[in-house]
Amino acid sequence: MPKDPARLARADTYVVRAALFQALPETFSAFGLSIEPLLREAGLPPDSLDDPEYPIPVRSAVKLVALGAERTGRPDFGLLAGQTVPLAALGLIGMLAANAADVGAGLRGLVMTLHLNGRAIVPALVVRDDMASLSLALATTHPTGMRQGIDFAMAVAGNIMKTLCGPDWAPAEVLFSYRPPANQKSYARFFKAPLQFNADQSALVFPATWLSRRIAGADAQRRKALQQGVAAVMSEQPFDIQTRTRRAVFTAIVQDDVTVENVAGLLGMHRRTLNRRLAESDATFAGILNEVRFEIARRLMSDTALPLVDIAATLNYADASAFTRAFRSWSGMTPTDWRRKGSRQRT
């Protein structure tokens, strides 16, 4: 398999870079398990982890980690697996972050370019007052293993922060967008911070002063060369306007500013240009916004115990009644009925 960083950008589905999972064979081996049969069960070829650039469908990746939790009897397997992923596993964009002028520049670079490692993860960096929040959302819902996928991404985010900030970094709080697990010891041990479950997003919260911290070992000349490499890859990416808009809407929801003007700004274009390009692809901003809201609403209702009024606020609805009307138009049932039906299916 030839190594081709742009191959992830050309993939037709939500994918992740195989490099993120190259330590999994050793992790499984520590539990006395071989990864080959689990790769097959997850729908992956036996050599799929050999090439770090191989695009792994995110559904298969989540299933593989979920199988790990099932076969090892460790509900925190996603967290354990994510701890093995270094910043270097992000390839070119990871190296660029490690050579940024400061932590804030490194994180903003990751937010802008993480899609080059696949379309699956939507990151956002938000600064409010004196606190910063680095959130990571999976861009698509999966029937099983969502918690494992979130844990994996959050552990990787923790490793990224420790690499950029130094070993003395620790978050002020860690948020998880699912119900609290029975045993939280491994989470507290890894993050060394207060944990909040049933949150409206999964995020690392930390003092914003860390963003101005210089990165040890960063090299300005190396950064310039890496920026040219990233620019070359980005110039080849064929992301369609609907995919780019969908990702920007995810980010805008985290920022509490879901206007067409803000989303267009995140995409580097004027509102009229965005609306025109969406129309040319037989889509509308309102339609994409509803798709993303429905995606997030289903995830929050199935994975957390958040009240509907809080979910409505997260999705920028004026009140729970407006959210209920919208949800009924999407699914044909009220949020309460949908949640009750899902609860019966999980029992």
N, C-alpha and C positions, 0 to 999 in steps of 0.2 A: 504494500500500500504506500503510494507516494505521500510525502508530507506536504500538505497544502493548507495553510491557515485560512485561505478564502473559502475552502470547501464547506466549512460550517455555515458561512453566510449564504451559500448557495443551496443548503439543504431545504427541502420542501416542508419540513415539519419542525416542531419544537425539539431542539437537540441540545446536547451538552458535549463538551470536549472530553475525550476518553482519558486525557491526562489526569482529570480530577479523580479517577477511579483506579489508577494504576497501582495504588497501595492496597486495594481490596483483597487481592489473593493472599497477601501476608496476614491481613486482618482475619480473613476466614480461616486461614491455616492455624492461627492462634487458638481458634475454637475447635480445631480438629476437623475442619470442613474443607473440601476442595471446591474451587470456584467454578470449574468447568460445567458441572451439571446445573448449577444455578444460573450461569450465563444462558444456557440453552432454555431453561425454564422461563427466563426473562425475555426470550426471543432474540438473543444476541449470538453471533457467531463466536466460536471458541477463541479466535484471535483478535477479537474486537478491542482488547486493551493493549495490544502490542504497539499500535501506532498512536502517539499522544494526540494527533489531530483527527482521529477517527470520530465522526459525528454519531453519537449515541442518542437515539430517540429518548426524550425525557421520560416517557411512560415506561420504557424498559429500564432506565436508570433508577427511577423511583421503585419499580417492582423489584429490582435486584437488591436494593437496600432494605426494602420491606421483607423480602425473603430472608435476608440476613437476620432481621429482628425475630422472625418466626423460627428459624432453624437454630439460632443460638439461644433463644429464650431471653434475649436482652431487648426490652422495649426501647432502650436508649441506643440501639445499634447505629442509627443515623448519626447521632452525636459522636459516637466513638469513631465511626468511619470518617466523618468530616474533619476530625482532629488530625488525621494523617495527611491532609492536603496542604501543601505549602503554597505560598504566593507564587512561586516559580511554576506551579502547575497551570497557571493562567497564561503561560507562554509570553508572547510579545507584550501584551498589555500589562501583565504582571511585572515584567522587567521595567516597563515604562513607569509604572506606579512607584516601584522601588527606587527610581532615579529622579523622582519629581523634586521640585524645590522645597516643598514642605508636605505635611500630611494632608492638608486640605486639597492641595493641587493633585496629589496622588489619588485621593478618593474621588474627586470630581472627574479625573481622567478615567477611572474605573467605571464610574456611572455612565459616562458618555460612550465608552468603547466595549463594555462587557458583552454586548450583543455579538461581538466578533468571536466569542467563545460559544455561540449558539443563541437561539432565540428564547430559551426556556426561562431565564431569570431576569427579572426587572428590578434593578436597584434604584434607590433614591437616597440622596443626602439632603437633609433639611436642618436648618439652623434657626432656632427660635430663642430669642433673648441670649442666655449664656449657655444653652445646651444644644448639642448636635445629636442627630438621629440618623443612623445608617440602617435602612430597611432593605430587605430582600424578599421579593414575592415571586412565586412560581407563576408563570404567565398562563397556565392552563390547569384546569381541575382534573384530578385523577381519582378513579373509584376507590382505590386503596393506596395506603402508603403516604398520604399527604404529610402526616406528622413526621415520618421518617425523612421525607424530602426537605421539609422545613428545618429539622434538626441538623441535617447534613449541611445545608446552606448557611445556617447560623454559626456552626462550628468553623466553617471555612472563613466566614466573615470575621470571627474572633481571631483566627490565625493571621488574617490580613492585617488587622489592627495591631496585633502584637509585633508583627514584622515591621510595619511602618513606624510605630510609635516607640518600640522598645519593650523589653520584658516587664517593665514596671507599669505598663498600661493596664487598666481595668475599667470596665464600664460602670456607670453609676447605677444602671438598671438594664435588665434584659427582658424584652417583651416577646411573648409567644402567642400566636393567633390560634390556639387550640386549648382544649380543656387541660387542667393540671394533671400530670401523671401521678401515679400512686407513689413512686419513689423519685425524688428530685435531687438526690445526693450527687449524682454524677454531673448534673447541670451546675449546681452550686460550686462543685470542685473545679470545673473547667472555667466558668465565667468569673467566679469569685465576686459575685455581685447579687443584689436582691433580684428575685425573679418574679415576673408578673405574667400569669397565664390568663386565658380568656380575653386577650387584648385584641384590638381591631387591626393590628398588624404585627409582624415579627420584626424586631429591630434591636439594635444595640444603641443605647442612649449614654452619652458621655459629655463631659464638659467641653464646650466649644474651644477652649484654650488649646486643646490638643491639635487643632487644625493648623495652628501656626508653628508647630514643632518641626524642626529640621529633621530630615531623614538621614540617619547615619549611613555613610557609605555612598550616598547619592552622587552621581557624576554628571555635570552639565553637558560635557561633550557626548557621553554615552546617551544622555537623554535626547539630544538633538538627532542623533542617528536613529534612535528608536522611534521618535516622532515621525520621521520620514517613512520608516517601515510601516507604522500604523496607518499613516495617511495613504500609503500605496494600497494596503489591504482594504481600507474603507472606500477607496475610489472604485474598487471592483465589486463591492457588495451590491446585490440586486434586490434589496428589500423593497417590496412594493409599498405604496403609500398607505394602504390599509394596515399592514403590519407595523409600520413605523408610527402611525397615529395611535394604534392600540397600545403600544408600549408607552407612548407619551401620555396617554390618558391615565394609565396605571400610575405614572409618576405624578401627574397633576392631582390625582385623588389623594396621594400621600401628602402633597403640599397644600391641600384644602383650597385649591384654586382650579376648579374644573370648568374653565371658560374656553371657548374656541380661541380667544386671543392668546391665552396662556399656552395652550397646547400647540398652537401654531408657532409661538415663540420658542418653545422647546425644540421644535423641528427646524428652527431657523428660517421661517417663512412668514409672510403676511397672512392674516385670516382669510382674505379673499382668495389668495393663492391656494391655501389648504382646501377650502371648500370647492374650488374649481377642480383641483386634482382628484379629490374624492369623488366628485360627480363624474369625472371621466372614467373612474374605475367602478361606476355603478354603486357607490356607497355615499353615506352622509355622515357628518360628524355626530349628529344625534343618534343615528343607528349604532355607530361604533361605541359611543358613550354608554348606550343601553346594554350592549353586549358585555362590556367590561364590568359595568355595575352588576349585571346578572351573575357574571362569573364570580366576582368578589362576594356578593350576597350569598350565593350557594355555599361558598367555602366557609364564610363566617357562621352561617346557620348550621352547617353540618359539623364543623370542627370546634366550635366554641359554644358557650352558654350565654353569650351576649344577648341582652334584651333587644327586641326589635327596634325600639326607639334609638338605641345606641348604634345599631347597624344602619338605620336610616340616616343618622347624623354622619357616620363614617362615609356614606355614599353621597353626602351633600344634599339630602332631601330636607325640605322644610320641616316635615314632621312624619310620624309613623304612618299616618293615613295616606300621604302622597306616596310613600314607599310601598305600602300595601297595594295601592292601585297599580303602580308600575309593575310590581312583582306578579300580580294576577295577569297582567297583559303579556308578560314573558312566559309564564309557566302554566297558566290556566287554573291556578289555585292560589289561595292566600299563603303568605309566608308561614303562618301558624300551621295550616294544613300540610304544607310541604315539609316543614320541620318534623311534624308528628309522623308523617309517612316515612321519612328517613330514619327516625328513631326506631320505628317498628322493624324496619329492614335490618338495622344494626343489631337488634336483640335476637 
